[in-house]
């Protein structure tokens, strides 16, 4: 009966692969795998009753027999209008206005505005993310301070603000008539909060540059998930660039020196968490792509996903008693409060800049801006937090970003070629 506690107590040390002093070693209750299962159990306590209710209403044929004051709510949540868009103009994105010669200066200003907004939002978000998860608060000459440990609370704060911003945007602007059953957003929401949790948690075990580079390589699992979920097929250049990205990431990861500072060592736990982030995030994007067959705008998608994200995270936090503990941490450290609020503001504003940029200039321009942002994020993190990159690691970073730019160029060429295809031919679907 004493074996299980001993094994659980040894897991944090085994996961990091280092001998941690007893004073600094966390209890097994703070180990990421234990917290992951506790969070998942909290989500299951909401998902399982919800699933049973949906099955109950469908079996009762509630759409035909239901009535009363609750009927519109149940119909919207369980059944929706079941009207899917057929034409592109009814689809997920409104038609993008093509720039004209008379408005060139205005288009340049818009492009600079979008680029500056995206860079400012996500570079600030990246710096704050690393600060919150890897540094202590309240440190003095006699007190080493304390770290904030609950990644789920940060996910909750990000989602509650994104929910508020998306709700206000939908209320103040004209949106398409909503047709998707609300419960379908819960799948993307669940994978989204799990991917965000893995992203925050991974920073306890790996450096921020490693995380950024791994996120840049998520093209590969997105392609794999696309084949499994959406039955998509890809061109040869997509497989080539995916292979180059894999080579570049491998060069960067294998160049990590064993004698580095503990915060920059790539550990087994960090790699597992990064893999979890990439898998969950890949599912989220493919599921959202499938949901866009309904007539909706990207902001409606943002609102629907964040409704369930807030429900899942606040329910799990309340069940664990972690919400009050996190609020007490905020009360003790005003600096953390400012960082957490600014982190959420950057996340919400960044999502709006994403939608606006894609609407105005298309996905290719957006991808270029975000690829540059990832390169700037690595540079900024190295300057602020003192991360070091070896020559081989720097070469790996260059290979990754070269492959990403090659991917953008090839995709733009393919789009031009597809416009010239005869009416009977159908272009190959891409990520």
C-alpha positions as CSV (number, residue, x, y, z in Angstrom):
1,X,0.0,0.0,0.0
2,X,3.0,2.3,0.3
3,X,4.2,1.6,-3.3
4,X,1.8,4.0,-5.1
5,X,2.6,7.1,-3.0
6,X,6.3,6.4,-3.5
7,X,6.0,6.0,-7.2
8,X,3.9,9.2,-7.6
9,X,6.4,11.1,-5.4
10,X,9.2,10.1,-7.7
11,X,7.4,11.1,-11.0
12,X,8.5,14.7,-11.1
13,X,12.2,13.8,-10.7
14,X,11.9,11.1,-13.3
15,X,10.2,13.4,-15.8
16,X,12.8,16.1,-15.7
17,X,15.7,13.6,-15.7
18,X,17.5,15.6,-13.1
19,X,18.2,15.3,-9.3
20,X,16.1,18.0,-7.8
21,X,17.0,19.0,-4.2
22,X,14.3,18.0,-1.6
23,X,13.6,21.6,-0.7
24,X,12.9,22.5,-4.3
25,X,11.1,19.4,-5.3
26,X,7.3,19.7,-5.8
27,X,4.9,17.2,-4.3
28,X,3.4,14.6,-6.6
29,X,0.1,16.6,-6.5
30,X,1.9,19.4,-8.4
31,X,3.2,17.1,-11.2
32,X,1.8,18.0,-14.6
33,X,0.5,14.5,-15.4
34,X,-1.5,14.4,-12.2
35,X,-2.9,17.9,-12.8
36,X,-3.8,16.9,-16.4
37,X,-5.9,14.0,-15.2
38,X,-7.5,16.1,-12.5
39,X,-8.4,18.8,-15.1
40,X,-9.7,16.1,-17.5
41,X,-11.9,14.7,-14.7
42,X,-13.3,18.2,-14.1
43,X,-14.2,18.6,-17.8
44,X,-15.7,15.1,-17.9
45,X,-18.1,16.0,-15.1
46,X,-19.6,18.6,-17.4
47,X,-19.2,16.7,-20.7
48,X,-20.8,13.4,-19.7
49,X,-24.0,14.9,-18.3
50,X,-24.2,17.2,-21.3
51,X,-23.8,14.2,-23.7
52,X,-26.5,12.3,-21.9
53,X,-28.9,15.3,-22.1
54,X,-28.2,15.7,-25.9
55,X,-28.9,12.0,-26.4
56,X,-32.1,12.2,-24.3
57,X,-33.5,15.1,-26.4
58,X,-32.6,13.4,-29.7
59,X,-34.3,10.2,-28.7
60,X,-37.4,12.0,-27.6
61,X,-37.5,13.7,-30.9
62,X,-37.7,17.0,-29.0
63,X,-37.6,19.0,-32.2
64,X,-41.0,17.8,-33.1
65,X,-42.7,17.3,-29.7
66,X,-41.0,20.0,-27.6
67,X,-42.7,23.2,-26.5
68,X,-42.5,25.8,-23.8
69,X,-40.2,28.6,-22.8
70,X,-37.1,26.3,-22.9
71,X,-37.7,25.1,-26.5
72,X,-35.7,27.9,-28.3
73,X,-32.7,27.4,-26.0
74,X,-32.7,23.6,-26.3
75,X,-33.3,23.8,-30.1
76,X,-30.3,26.1,-30.5
77,X,-28.0,24.1,-28.3
78,X,-28.9,20.6,-29.5
79,X,-30.3,20.9,-33.0
80,X,-29.5,24.3,-34.4
81,X,-31.1,25.2,-37.8
82,X,-29.0,22.6,-39.6
83,X,-28.6,24.9,-42.6
84,X,-25.2,24.6,-44.1
85,X,-23.6,27.1,-46.6
86,X,-23.1,26.0,-50.1
87,X,-21.5,28.9,-51.8
88,X,-18.4,30.7,-50.8
89,X,-20.2,34.0,-50.3
90,X,-22.3,32.2,-47.6
91,X,-19.3,30.6,-46.0
92,X,-17.1,31.3,-43.1
93,X,-15.3,34.4,-44.4
94,X,-16.9,37.4,-46.2
95,X,-15.5,38.1,-49.6
96,X,-12.2,40.0,-49.4
97,X,-12.1,43.4,-51.0
98,X,-9.4,43.6,-53.7
99,X,-7.2,46.6,-53.5
100,X,-7.5,49.2,-56.3
101,X,-4.9,51.6,-57.6
102,X,-6.8,54.6,-56.2
103,X,-6.6,53.2,-52.6
104,X,-3.0,51.9,-52.6
105,X,-1.9,54.2,-49.8
106,X,-4.9,53.1,-47.8
107,X,-4.1,49.4,-48.3
108,X,-0.5,50.0,-47.3
109,X,-1.7,51.7,-44.1
110,X,-4.1,48.8,-43.4
111,X,-1.3,46.3,-43.9
112,X,1.1,48.2,-41.6
113,X,-1.7,48.4,-39.0
114,X,-2.4,44.7,-39.2
115,X,1.3,43.8,-39.0
116,X,1.9,46.2,-36.1
117,X,-1.2,44.9,-34.3
118,X,-0.3,41.2,-34.7
119,X,3.4,41.8,-33.8
120,X,2.6,43.9,-30.7
121,X,-0.2,41.6,-29.4
122,X,1.7,38.3,-29.8
123,X,5.2,39.4,-29.0
124,X,3.9,41.0,-25.8
125,X,1.9,37.8,-25.1
126,X,4.9,35.6,-25.6
127,X,7.2,37.7,-23.3
128,X,4.5,37.8,-20.6
129,X,3.8,34.1,-20.9
130,X,7.4,33.2,-20.2
131,X,7.5,35.7,-17.4
132,X,4.5,34.3,-15.6
133,X,5.4,30.6,-16.0
134,X,9.1,30.7,-15.3
135,X,9.8,33.5,-12.8
136,X,8.9,34.1,-9.2
137,X,6.7,36.8,-7.7
138,X,7.3,38.7,-4.4
139,X,11.0,37.9,-4.2
140,X,13.1,39.8,-1.6
141,X,16.6,39.5,-0.2
142,X,15.4,37.1,2.4
143,X,12.4,35.5,0.6
144,X,12.9,33.7,-2.8
145,X,9.3,34.4,-3.7
146,X,6.8,32.0,-5.2
147,X,5.9,30.8,-8.6
148,X,2.4,30.7,-10.1
149,X,1.6,27.0,-10.8
150,X,-2.0,26.8,-12.1
151,X,-1.9,27.0,-15.9
152,X,-5.6,26.4,-16.1
153,X,-6.4,29.7,-14.4
154,X,-4.5,31.5,-17.1
155,X,-6.4,29.7,-19.7
156,X,-9.7,30.7,-18.0
157,X,-8.6,34.4,-17.9
158,X,-7.7,34.3,-21.6
159,X,-11.0,32.7,-22.5
160,X,-13.3,34.9,-20.4
161,X,-11.9,38.0,-21.9
162,X,-12.0,36.6,-25.5
163,X,-15.7,35.6,-24.8
164,X,-16.5,39.1,-23.7
165,X,-14.8,40.7,-26.7
166,X,-16.4,38.4,-29.2
167,X,-19.8,38.8,-27.6
168,X,-19.6,42.6,-27.8
169,X,-18.4,42.4,-31.4
170,X,-21.3,40.2,-32.4
171,X,-23.7,42.4,-30.6
172,X,-22.5,45.6,-32.2
173,X,-22.0,44.4,-35.8
174,X,-24.2,42.5,-38.2
175,X,-23.5,38.8,-38.3
176,X,-24.9,35.9,-40.4
177,X,-27.8,34.0,-39.0
178,X,-26.4,31.3,-36.8
179,X,-27.2,27.7,-37.8
180,X,-24.8,25.3,-36.0
181,X,-25.9,23.4,-32.9
182,X,-24.1,25.0,-30.0
183,X,-22.9,21.7,-28.5
184,X,-20.6,21.2,-31.6
185,X,-18.4,24.0,-30.4
186,X,-17.6,22.0,-27.3
187,X,-15.3,19.6,-29.2
188,X,-13.1,22.4,-30.5
189,X,-13.3,24.2,-27.1
190,X,-12.2,21.1,-25.2
191,X,-9.2,20.5,-27.5
192,X,-8.4,24.3,-27.4
193,X,-8.2,24.6,-23.7
194,X,-6.1,21.4,-23.4
195,X,-3.7,22.7,-26.1
196,X,-3.4,26.0,-24.3
197,X,-2.9,24.2,-20.9
198,X,-0.1,22.1,-22.5
199,X,1.5,25.2,-24.0
200,X,1.6,27.1,-20.6
201,X,2.7,23.9,-18.7
202,X,5.5,23.1,-21.2
203,X,7.3,26.4,-20.3
204,X,8.1,24.8,-16.9
205,X,10.3,22.3,-18.6
206,X,11.6,23.8,-21.8
207,X,12.8,27.2,-23.1
208,X,10.5,29.6,-24.9
209,X,12.5,29.4,-28.2
210,X,12.1,25.6,-28.2
211,X,8.4,26.0,-27.8
212,X,8.1,28.6,-30.6
213,X,10.0,26.4,-33.0
214,X,7.9,23.4,-32.1
215,X,4.8,25.4,-32.7
216,X,6.1,26.4,-36.1
217,X,6.4,22.6,-36.9
218,X,2.8,21.9,-36.3
219,X,2.2,21.9,-40.0
220,X,3.1,18.2,-40.0
221,X,0.5,17.0,-37.5
222,X,-2.1,19.3,-39.0
223,X,-1.5,17.5,-42.3
224,X,-1.8,14.1,-40.6
225,X,-5.0,15.2,-38.8
226,X,-6.4,16.6,-42.1
227,X,-6.0,13.2,-43.7
228,X,-7.7,11.5,-40.8
229,X,-10.5,14.0,-40.0
230,X,-11.2,15.6,-43.4
231,X,-9.7,13.1,-45.9
232,X,-7.6,15.8,-47.5
233,X,-4.8,15.2,-50.0
234,X,-1.7,17.3,-50.4
235,X,0.8,18.3,-53.0
236,X,4.5,17.1,-53.1
237,X,5.8,20.5,-52.0
238,X,3.8,20.3,-48.9
239,X,5.4,17.0,-47.9
240,X,8.9,18.5,-48.8
241,X,8.4,21.6,-46.7
242,X,7.1,19.4,-43.8
243,X,10.2,17.3,-44.0
244,X,12.5,20.4,-44.0
245,X,10.7,21.7,-40.9
246,X,11.2,18.3,-39.2
247,X,15.0,18.5,-40.0
248,X,15.3,22.0,-38.7
249,X,13.4,21.3,-35.5
250,X,15.5,18.2,-34.9
251,X,18.8,20.2,-35.4
252,X,17.6,22.8,-32.9
253,X,16.5,20.3,-30.2
254,X,19.6,18.0,-30.6
255,X,21.9,21.0,-30.2
256,X,20.8,21.6,-26.6
257,X,23.9,21.5,-24.4
258,X,23.5,19.3,-21.2
259,X,25.2,21.9,-19.0
260,X,22.8,24.7,-19.6
261,X,20.7,26.4,-17.0
262,X,17.8,24.3,-15.8
263,X,15.2,26.6,-17.5
264,X,16.6,26.0,-20.9
265,X,17.0,22.2,-20.7
266,X,14.7,20.4,-23.0
267,X,13.2,17.6,-20.8
268,X,11.1,14.6,-21.5
269,X,8.1,16.2,-19.8
270,X,8.5,19.3,-22.0
271,X,8.5,17.2,-25.2
272,X,5.4,15.3,-24.1
273,X,3.6,18.5,-23.3
274,X,4.6,20.0,-26.6
275,X,3.4,16.9,-28.4
276,X,0.1,17.2,-26.6
277,X,-0.2,20.9,-27.5
278,X,0.4,20.2,-31.2
279,X,-2.0,17.2,-31.3
280,X,-4.8,19.1,-29.6
281,X,-4.3,22.2,-31.6
282,X,-4.3,20.3,-34.9
283,X,-7.6,18.7,-34.0
284,X,-9.0,22.2,-33.1
285,X,-8.2,23.7,-36.4
286,X,-9.6,20.8,-38.4
287,X,-12.8,20.7,-36.4
288,X,-13.3,24.4,-36.7
289,X,-12.7,24.0,-40.5
290,X,-15.5,21.4,-40.5
291,X,-17.8,23.7,-38.5
292,X,-17.3,26.5,-41.0
293,X,-19.6,24.6,-43.4
294,X,-22.4,26.2,-41.4
295,X,-23.2,29.8,-42.1
296,X,-21.1,31.7,-39.5
297,X,-18.5,34.3,-39.2
298,X,-15.0,33.8,-37.5
299,X,-16.1,36.0,-34.6
300,X,-19.2,33.8,-34.1
301,X,-16.8,30.8,-34.0
302,X,-14.7,32.7,-31.5
303,X,-17.7,33.4,-29.3
304,X,-19.1,29.8,-29.5
305,X,-15.8,28.1,-28.7
306,X,-15.1,30.5,-25.8
307,X,-18.5,30.0,-24.2
308,X,-17.7,26.3,-23.6
309,X,-14.1,27.1,-22.7
310,X,-15.3,29.4,-19.9
311,X,-17.8,26.7,-18.8
312,X,-15.2,23.9,-18.7
313,X,-12.4,25.9,-17.0
314,X,-14.4,27.6,-14.4
315,X,-16.2,24.3,-13.5
316,X,-12.9,22.5,-13.2
317,X,-11.3,25.3,-11.1
318,X,-14.3,25.4,-8.7
319,X,-14.3,21.6,-8.3
320,X,-10.6,21.6,-7.4
321,X,-10.9,24.7,-5.2
322,X,-8.2,26.3,-7.4
323,X,-10.1,29.4,-8.4
324,X,-10.0,30.9,-4.9
325,X,-6.3,30.0,-4.5
326,X,-5.5,31.7,-7.8
327,X,-7.5,34.8,-6.8
328,X,-5.6,34.9,-3.4
329,X,-2.3,34.7,-5.4
330,X,-3.5,37.7,-7.4
331,X,-4.3,39.5,-4.2
332,X,-0.8,38.8,-2.8
333,X,1.0,39.9,-6.0
334,X,-0.3,42.9,-7.8
335,X,2.5,42.5,-10.4
336,X,1.1,39.0,-11.4
337,X,-2.4,40.6,-11.6
338,X,-1.2,43.1,-14.1
339,X,0.7,40.5,-16.1
340,X,-2.3,38.1,-16.2
341,X,-4.7,40.8,-17.3
342,X,-2.4,42.1,-20.0
343,X,-1.8,38.5,-21.2
344,X,-5.5,38.1,-21.7
345,X,-5.9,41.4,-23.4
346,X,-3.1,40.5,-25.9
347,X,-4.7,37.1,-26.6
348,X,-8.1,38.6,-27.3
349,X,-6.9,41.5,-29.4
350,X,-4.6,39.1,-31.3
351,X,-7.5,37.0,-32.3
352,X,-9.4,40.0,-33.7
353,X,-6.3,41.1,-35.6
354,X,-6.1,37.6,-37.1
355,X,-9.7,37.8,-38.4
356,X,-9.2,41.3,-39.8
357,X,-5.9,40.5,-41.5
358,X,-7.2,37.4,-43.2
359,X,-10.3,39.2,-44.3
360,X,-8.4,42.2,-45.8
361,X,-5.3,40.5,-47.2
362,X,-5.8,36.8,-47.3
363,X,-4.2,33.8,-45.5
364,X,-0.8,34.1,-47.3
365,X,0.0,37.6,-46.0
366,X,-1.2,36.6,-42.6
367,X,1.1,33.6,-42.6
368,X,4.1,35.7,-43.5
369,X,3.4,38.2,-40.7
370,X,3.0,35.4,-38.1
371,X,6.1,33.6,-39.4
372,X,8.1,36.8,-38.9
373,X,6.5,37.1,-35.5
374,X,7.8,33.7,-34.4
375,X,11.3,34.6,-35.5
376,X,11.1,37.9,-33.6
377,X,9.7,36.1,-30.5
378,X,12.8,33.8,-30.4
379,X,15.1,36.8,-30.7
380,X,13.2,38.8,-28.1
381,X,13.2,35.9,-25.6
382,X,16.9,35.4,-26.0
383,X,17.6,39.1,-25.4
384,X,15.3,39.4,-22.4
385,X,15.7,36.1,-20.6
386,X,19.3,35.2,-21.7
387,X,18.6,32.0,-23.7
388,X,21.5,30.8,-25.8
389,X,21.4,29.2,-29.2
390,X,24.3,27.2,-30.7
391,X,25.5,27.5,-34.3
392,X,23.7,24.2,-35.2
393,X,20.6,25.4,-33.4
394,X,20.6,28.7,-35.3
395,X,21.0,26.8,-38.5
396,X,18.0,24.7,-37.6
397,X,16.0,27.8,-36.9
398,X,17.0,29.1,-40.3
399,X,15.9,25.9,-42.0
400,X,12.5,26.0,-40.3
401,X,11.7,29.5,-41.4
402,X,13.1,29.0,-44.9
403,X,10.7,26.0,-45.2
404,X,7.8,28.1,-43.9
405,X,8.4,31.0,-46.4
406,X,8.9,28.4,-49.2
407,X,5.5,27.0,-48.2
408,X,3.8,30.4,-48.4
409,X,5.4,31.0,-51.9
410,X,4.4,27.6,-53.3
411,X,0.8,28.0,-52.0
412,X,0.4,31.4,-53.6
413,X,1.7,30.0,-56.9
414,X,-0.8,27.1,-56.6
415,X,-3.6,29.5,-56.0
416,X,-2.8,31.5,-59.2
417,X,-2.6,28.2,-61.2
418,X,-5.9,27.0,-59.8
419,X,-7.6,30.2,-61.0
420,X,-6.7,29.2,-64.5
421,X,-8.0,25.7,-64.3
422,X,-10.8,24.6,-66.6
423,X,-14.3,24.7,-64.9
424,X,-14.5,20.9,-64.7
425,X,-11.2,20.4,-62.7
426,X,-11.1,20.7,-59.0
427,X,-7.9,21.9,-57.2
428,X,-6.3,19.7,-54.5
429,X,-7.3,20.7,-51.0
430,X,-4.5,22.1,-48.8
431,X,-3.9,22.8,-45.2
